[in-house]
């Protein structure tokens, strides 16, 4: 018989004589969309559970690569899982009822994933039925999670065209007489509009599919390079491919391909110009966290000393990708304070995310490792490290003002600071000599 399973306890595996069933029984109840009803469906009469062991309802935290829970945790789509369960049902005939309940639960959880995905699209609330009619394959769902909002114009157009076709067909259904040429033409046009809508839908979600064979090959080889070596510029990738004997690789064309289509194969922008990283289901693939952090700090970070003399450094990013960059950075560095989903302006939907460094120990760790890799903020980093260790109050003031001016140089505030301090720019710059 089907062995007992403690719902909500992923550490307890179940031996049912079938690897797939074991995997599902061990993990299914941990699906992020499980609610009480689904959990009870998973728990058959021979599967023991308690009310206390039922997991709380929470909506999907999908993989950074956009994969659904089944693909991410089990390595198969929900449909593939169901097919395998049906095959298993023919072998484990005495467990047919329990397997049927698991199949029902897989379907329920897959449906919950679809709803959770559609809920990520604020613009799509009135188009849910339309989207389902056009088709929501597993491949479509992944793209909607990744690009559903950035490509909403094309997706909304597809929905509008489809709905117009549906409205035309509804009117034809109400026509009580025999169709004439006008009605037949209207039907043909409506069907053509549906075909057009599906084409717009597919092209918006799967732009990579429209590339030539050689373009896809370039991107696949670029991905392999980044996975092996970590963050790289498009020029470095092109150079490496040429050295490996790949013909006609053009750095400029490769850069355009990476910008436009990279995310569809899990290649994302880094923080330095023309720099790219790869995504896995665990997050960003970072080979050298300090070089990566330096690029992040140069592009989207700050190093400063407050008027009260407090040294500070931090990284700032926005949106979902920015959140992922901050989380990955904080994890890899093992220092600083992670601050997520901060609202800068009440009327702005985009959240701001930070990794902030306040303590002298954290700052020393960060800046000491980053300085060799910094290109734009290396002098501010050196000045802050010198400031932390400086005991002479005059020199400390000079270092503080150098850092502050470096952040204001070329601005009105920078000129105001020079007037306030009674010095010129060259003097301030000289305070950092020898660092």
C-alpha positions as CSV (number, residue, x, y, z in Angstrom):
1,X,0.0,0.0,0.0
2,X,0.9,3.6,-0.3
3,X,3.2,4.5,2.6
4,X,2.4,7.4,5.0
5,X,3.6,10.9,4.3
6,X,3.9,13.8,6.7
7,X,2.5,16.7,4.7
8,X,4.7,19.7,4.8
9,X,7.8,17.8,5.9
10,X,10.2,17.6,2.9
11,X,12.8,15.7,4.8
12,X,10.7,12.6,5.0
13,X,10.9,10.7,1.7
14,X,8.6,7.8,0.8
15,X,9.7,4.5,-0.9
16,X,6.9,3.4,-3.2
17,X,9.1,1.3,-5.5
18,X,9.0,4.0,-8.2
19,X,11.5,7.0,-8.3
20,X,9.0,9.5,-9.7
21,X,6.3,8.6,-7.2
22,X,8.9,8.9,-4.4
23,X,9.9,12.4,-5.6
24,X,6.4,13.6,-6.0
25,X,5.3,12.3,-2.6
26,X,8.3,13.9,-0.9
27,X,7.8,17.3,-2.6
28,X,4.3,17.9,-3.8
29,X,2.9,19.2,-0.5
30,X,5.7,21.8,-0.5
31,X,4.4,23.5,-3.7
32,X,4.2,27.3,-3.0
33,X,0.5,27.3,-4.1
34,X,-0.6,24.5,-1.8
35,X,-3.7,25.5,0.2
36,X,-5.6,23.4,2.8
37,X,-8.0,21.9,0.2
38,X,-5.2,20.8,-2.1
39,X,-3.1,19.5,0.8
40,X,-6.1,17.3,1.8
41,X,-6.4,16.1,-1.7
42,X,-2.7,15.1,-1.7
43,X,-3.3,13.3,1.6
44,X,-5.3,10.2,0.7
45,X,-7.0,8.0,3.3
46,X,-3.8,6.1,3.8
47,X,-1.6,9.2,3.9
48,X,-1.4,10.6,7.4
49,X,-1.4,14.3,8.1
50,X,-2.4,16.7,10.8
51,X,-4.0,20.1,10.6
52,X,-0.8,21.5,12.1
53,X,1.4,20.0,9.4
54,X,-0.5,21.6,6.6
55,X,1.5,24.3,5.0
56,X,0.3,27.9,4.9
57,X,-1.0,29.2,1.6
58,X,1.4,31.3,-0.3
59,X,1.8,32.3,-3.9
60,X,4.5,31.1,-6.1
61,X,8.0,32.3,-5.9
62,X,9.0,31.2,-9.3
63,X,12.6,30.3,-10.3
64,X,14.7,33.3,-11.5
65,X,14.8,31.5,-14.8
66,X,11.0,31.7,-15.0
67,X,10.5,27.9,-14.8
68,X,7.4,26.6,-13.1
69,X,7.6,24.6,-9.8
70,X,7.3,21.2,-11.5
71,X,10.1,22.0,-14.0
72,X,12.3,23.5,-11.3
73,X,11.8,20.9,-8.5
74,X,10.9,17.7,-10.3
75,X,12.6,18.4,-13.7
76,X,9.3,17.7,-15.6
77,X,6.3,19.6,-16.6
78,X,3.0,18.9,-14.8
79,X,1.7,17.3,-18.0
80,X,4.8,15.0,-18.1
81,X,4.3,14.1,-14.4
82,X,0.7,13.2,-15.1
83,X,1.6,11.0,-18.0
84,X,4.2,9.2,-15.9
85,X,1.7,8.8,-13.0
86,X,-0.8,7.2,-15.4
87,X,1.9,4.7,-16.5
88,X,2.7,4.0,-12.8
89,X,-1.0,3.5,-12.2
90,X,-1.0,0.5,-14.5
91,X,1.9,-1.0,-12.5
92,X,0.7,-0.2,-9.0
93,X,-2.9,-1.2,-9.5
94,X,-3.6,-1.6,-5.8
95,X,-2.8,2.1,-5.3
96,X,-5.0,3.4,-8.2
97,X,-7.2,5.5,-5.9
98,X,-4.2,7.2,-4.2
99,X,-2.5,7.8,-7.6
100,X,-5.7,9.3,-9.0
101,X,-5.8,11.7,-6.1
102,X,-2.1,12.7,-6.7
103,X,-3.0,13.3,-10.4
104,X,-5.9,15.5,-9.3
105,X,-3.6,17.4,-7.0
106,X,-1.0,17.9,-9.7
107,X,-3.7,19.4,-12.0
108,X,-4.9,21.6,-9.2
109,X,-1.4,22.9,-8.4
110,X,-0.8,23.4,-12.1
111,X,-4.0,25.5,-12.3
112,X,-2.8,27.5,-9.3
113,X,0.5,28.2,-11.0
114,X,-1.4,29.5,-14.1
115,X,-3.4,31.8,-11.8
116,X,-0.3,33.0,-10.0
117,X,1.4,33.7,-13.3
118,X,-1.5,35.7,-14.6
119,X,-1.7,37.7,-11.4
120,X,1.8,39.0,-12.1
121,X,0.3,40.9,-15.1
122,X,-1.6,43.9,-13.8
123,X,-2.6,44.9,-17.4
124,X,-4.0,41.4,-18.1
125,X,-6.9,41.2,-15.6
126,X,-9.5,41.6,-18.3
127,X,-7.8,39.3,-20.7
128,X,-7.4,36.0,-18.7
129,X,-9.9,34.1,-20.7
130,X,-8.5,35.5,-24.0
131,X,-5.0,34.4,-23.0
132,X,-6.2,30.9,-22.2
133,X,-8.0,30.6,-25.6
134,X,-4.8,31.7,-27.5
135,X,-2.8,29.1,-25.6
136,X,-0.9,29.0,-22.4
137,X,1.8,26.3,-22.9
138,X,4.5,25.8,-20.3
139,X,6.8,27.7,-22.6
140,X,4.3,30.5,-22.8
141,X,4.0,30.6,-19.0
142,X,7.8,30.9,-18.5
143,X,7.9,33.8,-21.0
144,X,4.9,35.6,-19.3
145,X,6.7,35.4,-15.9
146,X,9.9,36.9,-17.5
147,X,8.6,39.3,-20.1
148,X,4.8,39.6,-19.5
149,X,5.1,43.2,-18.4
150,X,8.0,44.5,-20.5
151,X,6.3,43.2,-23.7
152,X,2.8,44.1,-22.7
153,X,2.1,46.3,-25.7
154,X,2.4,43.5,-28.2
155,X,0.6,41.0,-25.8
156,X,-2.3,43.5,-25.3
157,X,-2.5,43.9,-29.1
158,X,-2.8,40.2,-29.5
159,X,-5.6,40.1,-26.9
160,X,-7.4,43.0,-28.6
161,X,-7.2,41.3,-32.1
162,X,-8.5,38.0,-30.6
163,X,-11.4,39.7,-28.8
164,X,-12.4,41.6,-31.9
165,X,-12.5,38.2,-33.8
166,X,-14.6,36.7,-31.0
167,X,-17.0,39.6,-31.1
168,X,-17.4,39.2,-34.9
169,X,-18.1,35.5,-34.5
170,X,-20.6,36.1,-31.7
171,X,-22.5,38.4,-34.1
172,X,-22.5,35.8,-36.8
173,X,-23.9,33.2,-34.3
174,X,-26.8,35.5,-33.7
175,X,-27.5,35.7,-37.5
176,X,-30.6,33.7,-38.1
177,X,-30.8,33.6,-41.9
178,X,-28.6,31.6,-44.3
179,X,-25.2,33.2,-44.6
180,X,-24.6,35.2,-47.7
181,X,-21.3,36.4,-49.1
182,X,-20.9,39.2,-46.6
183,X,-21.3,36.8,-43.6
184,X,-18.9,34.2,-45.2
185,X,-16.3,37.0,-45.7
186,X,-16.9,38.1,-42.1
187,X,-16.2,34.6,-40.9
188,X,-13.1,34.3,-42.9
189,X,-11.8,37.7,-41.7
190,X,-12.5,36.7,-38.1
191,X,-10.6,33.4,-38.4
192,X,-7.8,35.3,-40.1
193,X,-7.8,37.7,-37.1
194,X,-7.5,34.8,-34.7
195,X,-4.5,33.5,-36.7
196,X,-3.0,36.9,-36.6
197,X,-3.5,37.2,-32.8
198,X,-1.8,33.9,-32.2
199,X,1.1,35.0,-34.4
200,X,1.5,38.3,-32.5
201,X,1.2,36.4,-29.2
202,X,3.9,33.8,-30.1
203,X,6.2,36.4,-31.6
204,X,6.0,38.6,-28.5
205,X,6.6,35.7,-26.1
206,X,9.2,33.8,-28.1
207,X,11.3,36.3,-30.0
208,X,14.3,33.9,-29.9
209,X,12.5,31.5,-32.1
210,X,12.6,34.0,-35.0
211,X,16.4,34.2,-35.1
212,X,18.5,32.5,-37.8
213,X,20.4,29.3,-37.1
214,X,23.7,31.2,-36.9
215,X,22.3,33.8,-34.5
216,X,21.0,31.1,-32.2
217,X,24.4,29.4,-32.4
218,X,26.2,32.6,-31.4
219,X,24.0,33.1,-28.4
220,X,24.3,29.5,-27.3
221,X,28.1,29.7,-27.5
222,X,28.1,33.0,-25.7
223,X,26.0,31.4,-22.9
224,X,28.5,28.6,-22.6
225,X,31.4,31.1,-22.3
226,X,29.6,33.1,-19.5
227,X,28.7,29.9,-17.6
228,X,32.3,28.8,-17.7
229,X,34.1,32.1,-16.9
230,X,31.5,34.3,-15.2
231,X,30.6,37.9,-16.1
232,X,32.0,38.9,-19.4
233,X,31.7,41.7,-21.9
234,X,30.3,41.0,-25.4
235,X,33.7,42.0,-26.8
236,X,35.5,39.5,-24.6
237,X,33.0,36.8,-25.5
238,X,33.5,37.5,-29.2
239,X,37.3,37.4,-28.8
240,X,37.2,34.1,-27.0
241,X,34.9,32.5,-29.7
242,X,37.3,33.7,-32.5
243,X,40.2,32.2,-30.6
244,X,38.3,28.9,-30.5
245,X,38.0,29.0,-34.3
246,X,34.4,30.3,-34.6
247,X,34.2,32.2,-37.9
248,X,32.6,35.5,-38.6
249,X,31.8,36.4,-35.0
250,X,31.2,40.2,-34.8
251,X,31.4,41.8,-31.4
252,X,28.9,44.6,-32.2
253,X,26.3,42.2,-33.7
254,X,26.8,39.8,-30.8
255,X,26.2,42.7,-28.4
256,X,22.9,43.5,-30.1
257,X,21.8,39.9,-29.9
258,X,22.6,39.7,-26.2
259,X,20.7,42.9,-25.5
260,X,17.6,41.9,-27.4
261,X,17.4,38.1,-26.9
262,X,19.8,37.1,-24.1
263,X,17.1,36.9,-21.4
264,X,15.2,34.3,-23.3
265,X,18.1,31.9,-22.7
266,X,18.9,33.1,-19.2
267,X,21.6,35.7,-20.1
268,X,21.1,39.0,-18.2
269,X,22.8,42.4,-18.1
270,X,25.5,43.0,-15.6
271,X,26.3,46.4,-14.2
272,X,29.3,47.3,-16.3
273,X,28.8,48.4,-19.9
274,X,28.2,45.5,-22.3
275,X,28.7,43.0,-19.4
276,X,26.6,39.9,-19.1
277,X,25.9,37.1,-16.6
278,X,24.0,33.8,-16.7
279,X,21.1,32.8,-14.6
280,X,20.5,29.4,-13.0
281,X,17.6,28.3,-10.9
282,X,19.7,29.2,-7.9
283,X,20.3,32.8,-9.2
284,X,23.2,34.5,-10.9
285,X,26.2,32.5,-11.8
286,X,29.0,34.6,-10.3
287,X,32.6,33.2,-10.6
288,X,34.4,36.2,-9.0
289,X,32.0,38.0,-6.6
290,X,34.4,40.8,-5.9
291,X,34.9,41.7,-9.6
292,X,31.1,41.5,-10.0
293,X,30.5,43.7,-6.9
294,X,33.0,46.2,-8.2
295,X,31.1,46.6,-11.4
296,X,27.9,46.9,-9.5
297,X,29.4,49.6,-7.2
298,X,30.9,51.6,-10.1
299,X,27.6,51.6,-12.0
300,X,24.9,51.6,-9.3
301,X,26.5,52.2,-6.0
302,X,27.9,54.9,-3.7
303,X,30.8,55.5,-1.4
304,X,30.6,58.5,0.9
305,X,31.3,60.0,4.3
306,X,28.4,61.8,6.0
307,X,28.7,65.3,7.5
308,X,28.8,63.6,10.9
309,X,31.9,61.7,9.8
310,X,30.2,58.3,9.2
311,X,31.7,56.3,6.3
312,X,29.1,54.6,4.2
313,X,28.9,52.4,1.0
314,X,26.1,50.7,-0.7
315,X,24.5,49.2,-3.8
316,X,21.1,50.4,-5.3
317,X,18.9,48.7,-7.8
318,X,15.3,48.6,-8.9
319,X,12.8,46.1,-10.2
320,X,12.7,42.3,-10.0
321,X,16.1,41.9,-11.7
322,X,17.6,44.6,-9.4
323,X,16.2,42.6,-6.4
324,X,17.9,39.5,-7.6
325,X,21.2,41.3,-8.2
326,X,21.1,42.6,-4.6
327,X,20.1,39.3,-3.1
328,X,22.9,37.5,-4.9
329,X,25.5,40.1,-4.0
330,X,24.6,40.0,-0.4
331,X,24.7,36.2,-0.4
332,X,28.1,36.1,-2.1
333,X,29.8,38.8,-0.1
334,X,28.5,37.7,3.3
335,X,28.4,41.2,4.7
336,X,26.2,44.4,4.7
337,X,22.5,44.9,5.3
338,X,20.0,43.7,2.7
339,X,17.1,46.1,2.3
340,X,14.4,45.0,-0.2
341,X,11.2,46.5,-1.7
342,X,11.7,50.1,-0.5
343,X,9.3,52.6,-1.9
344,X,11.1,55.8,-2.8
345,X,8.0,57.6,-4.1
346,X,4.5,56.7,-3.1
347,X,3.3,57.1,-6.7
348,X,6.0,54.9,-8.2
349,X,5.3,51.2,-8.6
350,X,9.0,50.2,-9.0
351,X,10.6,49.1,-5.7
352,X,14.2,50.0,-4.7
353,X,16.5,47.5,-3.3
354,X,19.8,48.1,-1.4
355,X,22.8,46.4,0.1
356,X,24.2,48.9,2.6
357,X,27.4,48.9,4.6
358,X,27.6,50.8,7.9
359,X,30.1,49.2,10.2
360,X,33.9,49.7,9.9
361,X,34.4,46.0,9.7
362,X,32.0,45.5,6.8
363,X,33.4,48.6,5.0
364,X,36.9,47.4,5.4
365,X,36.0,43.9,4.0
366,X,34.1,45.4,1.1
367,X,36.4,48.1,0.0
368,X,39.6,46.1,0.6
369,X,38.4,43.4,-1.8
370,X,36.8,45.7,-4.3
371,X,39.5,48.4,-4.8
372,X,41.7,46.3,-7.2
373,X,38.6,45.9,-9.5
374,X,37.1,49.4,-9.3
375,X,37.4,51.6,-12.3
376,X,35.5,54.7,-11.4
377,X,35.3,54.8,-7.6
378,X,38.7,53.4,-6.7
379,X,40.0,56.7,-5.2
380,X,36.9,57.2,-3.0
381,X,37.3,53.6,-1.8
382,X,41.0,54.2,-0.9
383,X,40.1,57.5,0.8
384,X,37.4,55.9,3.0
385,X,39.8,53.1,4.0
386,X,42.4,55.7,4.9
387,X,39.8,57.7,6.7
388,X,38.8,54.7,8.9
389,X,42.4,54.2,10.0
390,X,43.4,57.9,10.3
391,X,43.9,59.5,13.7
392,X,44.9,63.0,12.7
393,X,41.7,65.2,12.8
394,X,43.0,67.6,10.0
395,X,43.8,64.7,7.7
396,X,40.5,63.0,8.5
397,X,38.6,66.2,7.5
398,X,40.6,66.4,4.3
399,X,39.8,62.8,3.4
400,X,36.1,63.3,4.2
401,X,35.9,66.4,2.0
402,X,37.7,64.6,-0.8
403,X,35.2,61.8,-0.8
404,X,32.3,64.2,-0.6
405,X,33.6,66.4,-3.4
406,X,34.3,63.3,-5.6
407,X,30.6,62.6,-5.5
408,X,29.7,66.2,-6.3
409,X,32.4,67.1,-8.9
410,X,31.0,68.8,-11.9
411,X,27.7,69.7,-10.2
412,X,26.4,73.0,-8.7
413,X,26.7,71.3,-5.2
414,X,30.3,70.6,-5.9
415,X,31.0,74.3,-6.6
416,X,29.1,75.3,-3.5
417,X,31.2,72.9,-1.4
418,X,34.4,74.5,-2.7
419,X,33.2,78.0,-1.8
420,X,32.1,76.8,1.6
421,X,35.5,75.2,2.3
422,X,37.4,78.1,0.8
423,X,39.6,76.0,-1.5
424,X,39.9,75.2,-5.2
425,X,39.4,71.8,-6.9
426,X,43.1,71.1,-7.3
427,X,43.6,71.5,-3.6
428,X,40.8,69.0,-2.8
429,X,42.3,66.5,-5.3
430,X,45.7,66.9,-3.7
431,X,44.4,65.7,-0.4
432,X,44.1,62.1,-1.8
433,X,47.7,62.1,-3.2
434,X,49.7,59.1,-2.0
435,X,46.7,56.8,-1.4
